[in-house]
């Protein structure tokens, strides 16, 4: 294989691996304010209580 083919293969591999590493690093950065988290937890608890009530009928 000519040298340019190896360069293209290495460049493609580098781009794929670089993208995967960037995706992994940014996957856990979800900055949600504490008041919104509390609101979500409260709503979830309400829905679970309502579902439990509906299941009893």
N, C-alpha and C positions, 0 to 999 in steps of 0.2 A: 504494500500500500504506500502511495506517495506520502511525503512528509505533510502536505496540506491536509490530507485525510485524518492523520493522527491529531493534528492541531484542532480540526473541527470536532473530533470526538472528545478530546480533552476539554475544549471550551464548552461543549454541550453538557458534559458531565459536571463541570464546575458550576455552570448555571443552575442545573437541577439541584445539586447538593447545596449550593448557596441559598437557593429559594427555600429548600426544606429546613435549613438551619434557621433562617429568618422567621419562618412560620412557627417553628418550635419555640423560639425565644419570645415571640409576641403573643403566643397562645394564652398564656396565663395572666396577661396584663389587662385585667378588666376592672378598671377603677370606677366603682359604683359608690356614690355617697351613702353614708351610714343611714340617713333618714329614709332613703329610697329602699335600702335593704330591709329596714324595719317594716316599711309599708308592704313590701312583698311577703315577708314572713307572716304578717298579720292577715293578709288576704289569703294566703295559703292555709293558715289555720282555720279561717272562716269557711273556706271551701271544703276542707276535710271534715269539719264538724257538720256541715250541711250534708255531705255525702253519707256520713255515718248515720245521720238522722233519716235520710231517705232510704238507706238500706234496711233500717228497722221496720219500715212499713211494708 
